[in-house]
Amino acid sequence: METTKKTTKTRTPRTPKKTASDGFKKLKLLVTVVNRSKTEFYMDFLTSFEANLQTAVFGKGTAHSETLYLLGLEDSNKGVIFSVIREDKVQEVMQALEDKFRTLKKGKGIAFTIPMSSVIGVAIYRFLSNHKTN
């Protein structure tokens, strides 16, 4: 009598997908509006907070001169800086910007963040988030 041995394939468990809680940080778009003459200074300043991607555009304000004076924004030539930063850096960046706005001569401005809902591509995400791989 011949016996046959039945072989079964065992499945190897799939590696679970990484989620935001696995070390991936959400990203935010930081928009900073400053006097045009201070644009380069603020871009350099924001680089120290690992903002790997920044761009600036120049604009001109449209508010009445009385309103600008009341807000401390006499110069209507503005620089608008768009920076991508990690969500865990937002509080630190906003506090530092607030300090600079308060203490720099003609360094006043406004800043706010916008959440980024998705980024396509692992390499792009790693660059934007300054995520170092081993």
DSSP file with accessible surface (Angstrom, degrees, kcal/mol):
  #  RESIDUE AA STRUCTURE BP1 BP2  ACC     N-H-->O    O-->H-N    N-H-->O    O-->H-N    TCO  KAPPA ALPHA  PHI   PSI    X-CA   Y-CA   Z-CA
    1    1 A M              0   0  233      0, 0.0     2,-0.4     0, 0.0     0, 0.0   0.000 360.0 360.0 360.0 131.5    0.0    0.0    0.0
    2    2 A E        -     0   0  177      2,-0.0     2,-0.4     0, 0.0     0, 0.0  -0.797 360.0-153.7-101.0 133.6    1.3    3.3   -1.1
    3    3 A T        -     0   0  128     -2,-0.4     2,-0.5     2,-0.0     0, 0.0  -0.863   5.5-150.3-106.4 141.6    0.8    6.4    1.0
    4    4 A T        -     0   0  128     -2,-0.4     2,-0.6     2,-0.0    -2,-0.0  -0.908   8.5-140.2-110.5 139.6    0.8    9.8   -0.5
    5    5 A K        -     0   0  193     -2,-0.5     2,-0.5     2,-0.0    -2,-0.0  -0.856  13.7-145.2-100.2 124.6    1.9   12.8    1.4
    6    6 A K        -     0   0  188     -2,-0.6     2,-0.4     2,-0.0    -2,-0.0  -0.779  13.0-158.1 -91.4 127.0   -0.2   15.9    0.9
    7    7 A T        -     0   0  126     -2,-0.5     2,-0.4     2,-0.0    -2,-0.0  -0.879   4.7-164.4-106.4 140.1    1.7   19.1    0.9
    8    8 A T        -     0   0  115     -2,-0.4     2,-0.4     0, 0.0    -2,-0.0  -0.954  20.2-123.0-121.7 141.9    0.0   22.4    1.6
    9    9 A K        -     0   0  204     -2,-0.4     2,-0.5     1,-0.0    -2,-0.0  -0.661  21.8-144.8 -81.5 135.0    1.4   25.8    0.9
   10   10 A T        -     0   0  123     -2,-0.4     2,-0.4     0, 0.0    -1,-0.0  -0.865  14.8-130.0-100.0 135.6    1.7   28.0    3.9
   11   11 A R        -     0   0  239     -2,-0.5     3,-0.0     1,-0.0     0, 0.0  -0.662  13.7-132.8 -83.5 136.1    1.1   31.7    3.3
   12   12 A T        -     0   0  121     -2,-0.4     2,-0.0     1,-0.1    -1,-0.0  -0.727  33.7-106.1 -85.5 136.7    3.6   34.1    4.6
   13   13 A P        -     0   0  120      0, 0.0     2,-0.2     0, 0.0    -1,-0.1  -0.364  35.0-115.5 -64.9 141.6    1.9   36.9    6.4
   14   14 A R        -     0   0  233      1,-0.1     3,-0.0    -2,-0.0    -3,-0.0  -0.488  27.7-109.2 -74.0 147.1    1.9   40.2    4.6
   15   15 A T        -     0   0  129     -2,-0.2    -1,-0.1     1,-0.1     3,-0.1  -0.641  41.0-116.3 -74.6 126.9    3.8   43.1    6.0
   16   16 A P        -     0   0  107      0, 0.0     2,-0.1     0, 0.0    -1,-0.1  -0.332  31.6-102.5 -66.6 148.6    1.2   45.6    7.3
   17   17 A K        -     0   0  189      1,-0.1     2,-0.2    -3,-0.0    -3,-0.0  -0.411  38.4-110.2 -67.8 145.8    1.1   49.0    5.6
   18   18 A K        -     0   0  149     -2,-0.1     2,-0.2    -3,-0.1    -1,-0.1  -0.536  35.8-164.3 -77.9 143.3    2.7   51.8    7.5
   19   19 A T    > > -     0   0   73     -2,-0.2     3,-2.2     1,-0.0     5,-0.8  -0.679  39.6 -90.5-118.0 176.4    0.3   54.4    8.9
   20   20 A A  G > 5S+     0   0   56      1,-0.3     3,-0.9    -2,-0.2     4,-0.1   0.830 125.6  58.8 -58.5 -29.4    0.9   57.9   10.2
   21   21 A S  G 3 5S+     0   0  106      1,-0.2    -1,-0.3     2,-0.1     4,-0.1   0.620  90.1  73.4 -77.6  -8.8    1.4   56.5   13.7
   22   22 A D  G < 5S-     0   0   86     -3,-2.2    -1,-0.2     2,-0.1    -2,-0.1   0.122 132.7 -70.5 -90.7  21.4    4.3   54.4   12.4
   23   23 A G  T < 5S+     0   0   35     -3,-0.9     2,-0.5     1,-0.4    -2,-0.1   0.316  98.2 124.0 110.9  -9.9    6.6   57.4   12.2
   24   24 A F      < -     0   0   49     -5,-0.8    -1,-0.4    -4,-0.1     2,-0.3  -0.753  48.2-152.3 -85.7 126.6    5.1   59.2    9.2
   25   25 A K        -     0   0   92     -2,-0.5     2,-0.1    -3,-0.1    -4,-0.1  -0.768  16.4-114.0 -99.2 144.5    4.2   62.7   10.2
   26   26 A K        -     0   0  130     -2,-0.3    61,-3.2    60,-0.1    62,-0.3  -0.381  32.7-132.0 -70.3 154.4    1.5   64.7    8.5
   27   27 A L  E     -A   86   0A   6     89,-0.4    89,-2.0    59,-0.2     2,-0.3  -0.787  16.8-162.9-111.2 153.2    2.5   67.8    6.5
   28   28 A K  E     -AB  85 115A  39     57,-3.0    57,-2.5    -2,-0.3     2,-0.7  -0.964  20.4-128.5-130.9 150.0    1.2   71.3    6.5
   29   29 A L  E     -AB  84 114A  48     85,-3.1    85,-2.2    -2,-0.3     2,-0.5  -0.898  25.8-154.8 -96.2 117.4    1.6   74.2    4.1
   30   30 A L  E     -AB  83 113A   0     53,-3.7    53,-2.6    -2,-0.7     2,-0.5  -0.852   5.8-163.8 -95.6 124.9    2.8   77.2    6.0
   31   31 A V  E     -AB  82 112A   8     81,-3.2    81,-2.1    -2,-0.5     2,-0.4  -0.957   8.6-177.2-111.2 122.5    1.9   80.6    4.5
   32   32 A T  E     -AB  81 111A   0     49,-2.4    49,-3.3    -2,-0.5     2,-0.5  -0.987   9.5-164.0-124.1 125.5    3.9   83.6    5.8
   33   33 A V  E     +AB  80 110A  32     77,-2.9    77,-2.1    -2,-0.4     2,-0.3  -0.954  25.3 153.3-112.5 120.4    3.2   87.1    4.6
   34   34 A V  E     -AB  79 109A   1     45,-2.5    45,-3.1    -2,-0.5    75,-0.2  -0.855  52.3 -69.3-136.9 169.7    6.0   89.6    5.4
   35   35 A N  E >   -A   78   0A   8     73,-0.7     3,-2.0    -2,-0.3     4,-0.4  -0.386  49.9-118.9 -60.2 141.8    7.4   92.9    4.1
   36   36 A R  G >  S+     0   0   91     41,-2.4     3,-1.4     1,-0.3     4,-0.4   0.858 112.2  59.5 -55.9 -36.6    9.2   92.2    0.8
   37   37 A S  G 3  S+     0   0   91     40,-0.3    -1,-0.3     1,-0.3     4,-0.2   0.708 107.3  47.3 -67.7 -17.8   12.5   93.4    2.1
   38   38 A K  G <> S+     0   0   53     -3,-2.0     4,-2.4     1,-0.1    -1,-0.3   0.379  81.9  99.7-102.5   2.6   12.4   90.6    4.8
   39   39 A T  H <> S+     0   0    6     -3,-1.4     4,-2.3    -4,-0.4     5,-0.2   0.936  84.5  44.8 -58.2 -49.8   11.4   87.7    2.5
   40   40 A E  H  > S+     0   0  145     -4,-0.4     4,-2.4     1,-0.2    -1,-0.2   0.907 111.5  54.1 -64.4 -39.2   14.9   86.3    2.2
   41   41 A F  H  > S+     0   0   80     -4,-0.2     4,-2.4     1,-0.2    -1,-0.2   0.945 111.1  45.1 -58.5 -48.1   15.5   86.6    5.9
   42   42 A Y  H  X S+     0   0    0     -4,-2.4     4,-2.7     2,-0.2    -1,-0.2   0.869 109.8  54.8 -68.8 -33.0   12.3   84.7    6.8
   43   43 A M  H  X S+     0   0   45     -4,-2.3     4,-1.5    -5,-0.2    -1,-0.2   0.939 111.1  45.2 -64.5 -43.2   13.0   82.0    4.2
   44   44 A D  H  X S+     0   0  104     -4,-2.4     4,-0.9     2,-0.2    -2,-0.2   0.908 112.7  52.2 -63.4 -41.3   16.5   81.4    5.8
   45   45 A F  H >< S+     0   0   36     -4,-2.4     3,-0.9     1,-0.2     4,-0.2   0.927 108.5  49.5 -60.9 -44.8   14.9   81.4    9.2
   46   46 A L  H ><>S+     0   0    0     -4,-2.7     3,-1.8     1,-0.3     5,-1.0   0.798  98.3  68.1 -69.3 -25.9   12.2   78.8    8.2
   47   47 A T  H ><5S+     0   0   74     -4,-1.5     3,-1.6     1,-0.3    -1,-0.3   0.851  88.9  65.7 -60.5 -32.2   14.9   76.5    6.8
   48   48 A S  T <<5S+     0   0   85     -3,-0.9    -1,-0.3    -4,-0.9    -2,-0.2   0.651  95.3  58.8 -66.9 -11.6   16.2   76.0   10.4
   49   49 A F  T < 5S-     0   0   20     -3,-1.8    -1,-0.3    -4,-0.2    -2,-0.2   0.005 126.6 -98.3-104.1  25.3   12.9   74.3   11.1
   50   50 A E  T < 5 +     0   0   64     -3,-1.6     2,-1.3     1,-0.2    -3,-0.2   0.818  65.3 160.3  64.6  34.1   13.5   71.6    8.4
   51   51 A A      < +     0   0    4     -5,-1.0    -1,-0.2     1,-0.2    34,-0.1  -0.744  10.7 176.4 -83.5  96.0   11.4   73.3    5.7
   52   52 A N        +     0   0   56     -2,-1.3     2,-0.5    76,-0.5    -1,-0.2   0.710  64.1  48.4 -77.9 -21.9   12.9   71.6    2.7
   53   53 A L  E     +C   84   0A  86     31,-0.5    31,-2.0    75,-0.2     2,-0.3  -0.978  67.3 153.6-125.3 120.0   10.6   73.1    0.1
   54   54 A Q  E     +C   83   0A  37     -2,-0.5     2,-0.3    29,-0.2    29,-0.2  -0.992  13.2 178.0-140.6 148.7    9.9   76.8    0.1
   55   55 A T  E     -C   82   0A  83     27,-2.0    27,-3.3    -2,-0.3     2,-0.4  -0.983  11.9-153.6-145.8 151.0    8.9   79.3   -2.6
   56   56 A A  E     -C   81   0A  32     -2,-0.3     2,-0.3    25,-0.2    25,-0.2  -0.964   6.9-171.9-127.9 143.5    8.2   83.0   -2.4
   57   57 A V  E     -C   80   0A  72     23,-2.4    23,-3.4    -2,-0.4     2,-0.4  -0.940  22.1-126.5-126.8 153.0    6.0   85.2   -4.5
   58   58 A F  E     +C   79   0A 127     -2,-0.3     2,-0.3    21,-0.2    21,-0.2  -0.810  32.8 168.0-103.5 143.3    5.8   89.0   -4.4
   59   59 A G  E     -C   78   0A  26     19,-2.8    19,-2.8    -2,-0.4     2,-0.4  -0.862  28.9-127.9-141.7 175.9    2.6   90.8   -4.0
   60   60 A K  E     -C   77   0A 134     -2,-0.3    17,-0.2    17,-0.2    16,-0.1  -0.998  27.4-123.9-133.4 128.8    1.2   94.3   -3.2
   61   61 A G        -     0   0   32     15,-3.2    15,-0.1    -2,-0.4     7,-0.0  -0.263  11.6-159.6 -68.9 158.9   -1.4   94.9   -0.5
   62   62 A T        +     0   0  142      2,-0.1    -1,-0.1     3,-0.0     3,-0.1   0.382  49.5 116.3-121.6   3.0   -4.7   96.6   -1.3
   63   63 A A  S    S-     0   0   47      1,-0.1    -2,-0.0     2,-0.1     2,-0.0  -0.310  75.1 -92.1 -73.0 157.1   -5.8   97.9    2.1
   64   64 A H     >  -     0   0  138      1,-0.1     4,-2.4     4,-0.0     3,-0.3  -0.328  35.6-114.2 -64.9 151.0   -6.2  101.6    2.8
   65   65 A S  H  > S+     0   0   83      1,-0.2     4,-2.4     2,-0.2     5,-0.2   0.838 115.7  56.3 -60.1 -32.8   -3.1  103.3    4.2
   66   66 A E  H  > S+     0   0  126      2,-0.2     4,-2.3     1,-0.2    -1,-0.2   0.925 108.8  46.6 -65.3 -41.4   -5.0  104.0    7.5
   67   67 A T  H  > S+     0   0   62     -3,-0.3     4,-1.9     2,-0.2    -2,-0.2   0.927 111.9  50.6 -65.8 -44.1   -5.7  100.3    8.0
   68   68 A L  H  X>S+     0   0   20     -4,-2.4     5,-3.2     1,-0.2     4,-0.6   0.914 110.2  50.2 -59.8 -42.4   -2.2   99.4    7.1
   69   69 A Y  H ><5S+     0   0  165     -4,-2.4     3,-1.1     1,-0.2    -1,-0.2   0.927 108.8  51.4 -63.2 -44.0   -0.8  101.9    9.7
   70   70 A L  H 3<5S+     0   0  146     -4,-2.3    -1,-0.2     1,-0.3    -2,-0.2   0.860 112.8  46.1 -61.4 -35.2   -3.2  100.5   12.4
   71   71 A L  H 3<5S-     0   0  112     -4,-1.9    -1,-0.3    -5,-0.2    -2,-0.2   0.512 115.5-115.2 -85.5  -3.7   -2.0   97.0   11.7
   72   72 A G  T <<5S+     0   0   15     -3,-1.1    -3,-0.2    -4,-0.6    36,-0.2   0.778  83.0 119.7  76.0  25.2    1.7   98.1   11.6
   73   73 A L      < +     0   0   34     -5,-3.2    -4,-0.2    -6,-0.2    -1,-0.1  -0.472  22.7 152.6-119.6  58.0    2.0   97.1    8.0
   74   74 A E        +     0   0  113     -2,-0.2     2,-0.5    -5,-0.2    -1,-0.1   0.868  56.0  74.0 -59.3 -39.5    2.9  100.5    6.4
   75   75 A D        -     0   0   62     -3,-0.2   -39,-0.0     1,-0.1   -14,-0.0  -0.659  62.8-166.9 -79.8 122.8    4.8   98.9    3.5
   76   76 A S        +     0   0   27     -2,-0.5   -15,-3.2   -15,-0.1     2,-0.7   0.536  61.6  97.4 -91.1  -4.0    2.3   97.5    1.0
   77   77 A N  E     - C   0  60A  56    -17,-0.2   -41,-2.4   -19,-0.0     2,-0.3  -0.761  61.9-176.1 -83.6 116.4    5.0   95.5   -1.0
   78   78 A K  E     -AC  35  59A  23    -19,-2.8   -19,-2.8    -2,-0.7     2,-0.5  -0.798  28.9-145.6-119.0 155.6    4.8   92.0    0.4
   79   79 A G  E     -AC  34  58A   0    -45,-3.1   -45,-2.5    -2,-0.3     2,-0.6  -0.972  14.6-157.4-113.7 130.3    6.5   88.7    0.1
   80   80 A V  E     -AC  33  57A  28    -23,-3.4   -23,-2.4    -2,-0.5     2,-0.5  -0.957  10.2-161.9-111.2 117.2    4.4   85.6    0.5
   81   81 A I  E     -AC  32  56A   0    -49,-3.3   -49,-2.4    -2,-0.6     2,-0.6  -0.877   5.9-162.4-104.9 127.7    6.4   82.5    1.5
   82   82 A F  E     +AC  31  55A  70    -27,-3.3   -27,-2.0    -2,-0.5     2,-0.4  -0.952  18.5 173.2-108.3 119.6    5.0   79.0    1.0
   83   83 A S  E     -AC  30  54A   0    -53,-2.6   -53,-3.7    -2,-0.6     2,-0.6  -0.969  27.6-139.3-128.0 142.7    6.8   76.4    3.1
   84   84 A V  E     +AC  29  53A   9    -31,-2.0   -31,-0.5    -2,-0.4   -32,-0.4  -0.898  33.8 168.0-101.3 122.9    6.1   72.7    3.6
   85   85 A I  E     -A   28   0A   2    -57,-2.5   -57,-3.0    -2,-0.6     2,-0.2  -0.927  37.9 -99.7-132.0 158.7    6.6   71.7    7.3
   86   86 A R  E >>  -A   27   0A  41     -2,-0.3     3,-1.8   -59,-0.2     4,-0.5  -0.497  31.3-121.6 -75.3 148.7    5.8   68.7    9.4
   87   87 A E  G >4 S+     0   0   88    -61,-3.2     3,-1.2     1,-0.3     4,-0.5   0.851 111.1  61.2 -59.9 -34.0    2.8   68.9   11.7
   88   88 A D  G 34 S+     0   0   81    -62,-0.3    -1,-0.3     1,-0.3     4,-0.3   0.637 104.1  51.0 -71.9  -9.7    5.0   68.2   14.8
   89   89 A K  G <> S+     0   0   35     -3,-1.8     4,-2.7     2,-0.1    -1,-0.3   0.534  84.5  91.2 -98.2  -9.1    7.0   71.4   14.0
   90   90 A V  H <X S+     0   0   26     -3,-1.2     4,-3.0    -4,-0.5     5,-0.3   0.918  85.7  46.6 -58.7 -50.3    4.0   73.8   13.6
   91   91 A Q  H  > S+     0   0  167     -4,-0.5     4,-2.1     1,-0.2    -1,-0.2   0.926 115.1  47.3 -60.6 -43.5    3.7   75.0   17.2
   92   92 A E  H  > S+     0   0  102     -4,-0.3     4,-2.2     2,-0.2    -1,-0.2   0.920 114.4  46.8 -63.6 -44.5    7.5   75.6   17.4
   93   93 A V  H  X S+     0   0    0     -4,-2.7     4,-2.9     2,-0.2     5,-0.2   0.930 111.9  49.9 -64.7 -46.0    7.5   77.5   14.1
   94   94 A M  H  X S+     0   0   57     -4,-3.0     4,-2.4    -5,-0.2    -1,-0.2   0.902 111.5  48.8 -63.7 -39.0    4.5   79.6   14.9
   95   95 A Q  H  X S+     0   0   94     -4,-2.1     4,-2.2    -5,-0.3    -1,-0.2   0.929 112.6  48.1 -65.0 -43.6    6.0   80.6   18.3
   96   96 A A  H  X S+     0   0   19     -4,-2.2     4,-2.2     1,-0.2    -2,-0.2   0.905 112.2  49.1 -64.6 -41.2    9.3   81.5   16.7
   97   97 A L  H  X S+     0   0    2     -4,-2.9     4,-3.2     2,-0.2     5,-0.2   0.919 108.7  53.2 -64.0 -42.4    7.6   83.5   14.0
   98   98 A E  H  X S+     0   0  103     -4,-2.4     4,-1.8     1,-0.2    -2,-0.2   0.923 109.3  49.4 -58.7 -42.2    5.5   85.4   16.5
   99   99 A D  H  X S+     0   0   62     -4,-2.2     4,-1.9     1,-0.2    -1,-0.2   0.918 113.1  46.4 -62.5 -44.5    8.7   86.3   18.4
  100  100 A K  H  X S+     0   0   63     -4,-2.2     4,-2.5     1,-0.2    -2,-0.2   0.909 110.0  53.1 -65.2 -42.5   10.3   87.5   15.2
  101  101 A F  H  < S+     0   0   27     -4,-3.2     6,-0.2     1,-0.2    -1,-0.2   0.866 114.3  43.7 -59.8 -34.8    7.2   89.5   14.2
  102  102 A R  H  < S+     0   0  146     -4,-1.8    -1,-0.2    -5,-0.2    -2,-0.2   0.827 122.5  33.7 -80.5 -31.9    7.3   91.2   17.5
  103  103 A T  H  < S+     0   0  101     -4,-1.9     2,-0.3    -5,-0.2    -2,-0.2   0.724  94.1  88.4-104.6 -23.1   11.0   92.0   17.8
  104  104 A L  S >< S-     0   0   45     -4,-2.5     3,-1.8    -5,-0.2     2,-0.3  -0.615  79.5-117.1 -81.9 136.0   12.3   92.7   14.3
  105  105 A K  T 3  S-     0   0  176     -2,-0.3    -1,-0.1     1,-0.3    -2,-0.1  -0.546 102.0  -2.8 -69.2 128.7   12.2   96.2   13.0
  106  106 A K  T 3  S+     0   0  141     -2,-0.3    -1,-0.3     1,-0.1   -71,-0.2   0.808 105.4 118.5  54.8  32.1    9.9   96.2   10.0
  107  107 A G    <   +     0   0    0     -3,-1.8    -3,-0.1    -6,-0.2    -2,-0.1   0.190  33.5 129.9-110.3  14.7    9.6   92.4   10.5
  108  108 A K        +     0   0   89    -36,-0.2   -73,-0.7    -4,-0.1     2,-0.3  -0.263  25.7 133.3 -67.4 157.8    5.9   92.2   11.1
  109  109 A G  E     -B   34   0A  18    -75,-0.2     2,-0.3   -11,-0.1   -75,-0.2  -0.974  45.6-103.6-177.5-173.6    3.8   89.7    9.3
  110  110 A I  E     -B   33   0A  94    -77,-2.1   -77,-2.9    -2,-0.3     2,-0.3  -0.954  26.3-172.9-131.6 153.8    1.2   87.1    9.4
  111  111 A A  E     +B   32   0A  25     -2,-0.3     2,-0.3   -79,-0.2   -79,-0.2  -0.996   9.3 161.9-147.2 144.4    1.4   83.3    9.2
  112  112 A F  E     -B   31   0A  93    -81,-2.1   -81,-3.2    -2,-0.3     2,-0.3  -0.969  25.0-129.5-154.1 162.5   -1.0   80.4    9.0
  113  113 A T  E     -B   30   0A  40     -2,-0.3   -83,-0.2   -83,-0.2    -2,-0.0  -0.878   6.9-158.7-118.7 154.6   -1.0   76.7    8.1
  114  114 A I  E     -B   29   0A  78    -85,-2.2   -85,-3.1    -2,-0.3     2,-0.1  -0.999  28.2-118.4-128.0 128.5   -3.2   74.7    5.8
  115  115 A P  E     -B   28   0A  94      0, 0.0     2,-0.6     0, 0.0   -87,-0.2  -0.411  18.7-139.2 -67.9 142.7   -3.3   70.8    6.2
  116  116 A M        -     0   0   62    -89,-2.0   -89,-0.4     1,-0.1     3,-0.1  -0.920   9.9-161.9-100.4 123.1   -2.1   68.7    3.3
  117  117 A S        -     0   0  124     -2,-0.6     2,-0.3     1,-0.2    -1,-0.1   0.773  65.9  -2.6 -80.5 -26.4   -4.4   65.8    2.9
  118  118 A S        -     0   0   88      2,-0.0     2,-0.4   -92,-0.0    -1,-0.2  -0.993  48.3-156.5-161.8 156.7   -2.0   63.6    0.8
  119  119 A V        -     0   0   47     -2,-0.3     2,-0.6    -3,-0.1     6,-0.1  -0.995  22.6-138.4-134.9 129.5    1.4   63.4   -0.9
  120  120 A I        +     0   0  153     -2,-0.4     4,-0.1     4,-0.0    -2,-0.0  -0.809  68.6  32.1 -95.2 122.3    1.9   61.1   -3.8
  121  121 A G     >  -     0   0   41     -2,-0.6     4,-2.2     3,-0.1     5,-0.1   0.390  67.8-125.1 106.1 125.7    5.2   59.2   -3.8
  122  122 A V  H  > S+     0   0   89      2,-0.2     4,-2.8     1,-0.2     5,-0.2   0.909 110.7  52.2 -65.4 -42.6    7.4   58.0   -0.9
  123  123 A A  H  > S+     0   0   77      1,-0.2     4,-2.1     2,-0.2    -1,-0.2   0.918 110.4  48.4 -63.3 -40.4   10.5   59.8   -2.1
  124  124 A I  H  > S+     0   0   93      2,-0.2     4,-2.9     1,-0.2     5,-0.2   0.938 112.0  49.3 -64.7 -45.2    8.6   63.1   -2.3
  125  125 A Y  H  X S+     0   0   27     -4,-2.2     4,-2.7     1,-0.2     6,-0.3   0.933 109.7  51.3 -59.5 -46.1    7.2   62.6    1.2
  126  126 A R  H  X>S+     0   0   97     -4,-2.8     5,-2.1     1,-0.2     4,-0.6   0.897 112.7  46.4 -60.3 -39.5   10.6   61.8    2.6
  127  127 A F  H ><5S+     0   0  110     -4,-2.1     3,-0.9    -5,-0.2    -2,-0.2   0.959 114.7  45.7 -66.3 -50.0   12.1   64.9    1.0
  128  128 A L  H 3<5S+     0   0   14     -4,-2.9   -76,-0.5     1,-0.2   -75,-0.2   0.856 119.4  40.5 -63.4 -35.8    9.2   67.2    2.2
  129  129 A S  H 3<5S-     0   0    1     -4,-2.7    -1,-0.2    -5,-0.2    -2,-0.2   0.457 105.2-124.6 -92.0  -1.5    9.2   65.7    5.7
  130  130 A N  T <<5 +     0   0   37     -3,-0.9     2,-0.7    -4,-0.6    -3,-0.2   0.896  47.3 173.6  56.2  40.8   13.0   65.6    6.0
  131  131 A H      < -     0   0   70     -5,-2.1     2,-0.3    -6,-0.3    -1,-0.2  -0.723  19.7-149.6 -84.4 113.3   12.5   61.9    6.8
  132  132 A K        -     0   0  146     -2,-0.7     2,-0.3    -3,-0.1    -5,-0.0  -0.660   5.8-152.0 -86.9 136.4   15.9   60.2    7.0
  133  133 A T              0   0   84     -2,-0.3    -1,-0.0     1,-0.0     0, 0.0  -0.842 360.0 360.0-106.8 148.8   16.3   56.6    6.0
  134  134 A N              0   0  212     -2,-0.3    -1,-0.0     0, 0.0     0, 0.0  -0.541 360.0 360.0 -89.6 360.0   18.9   54.3    7.5
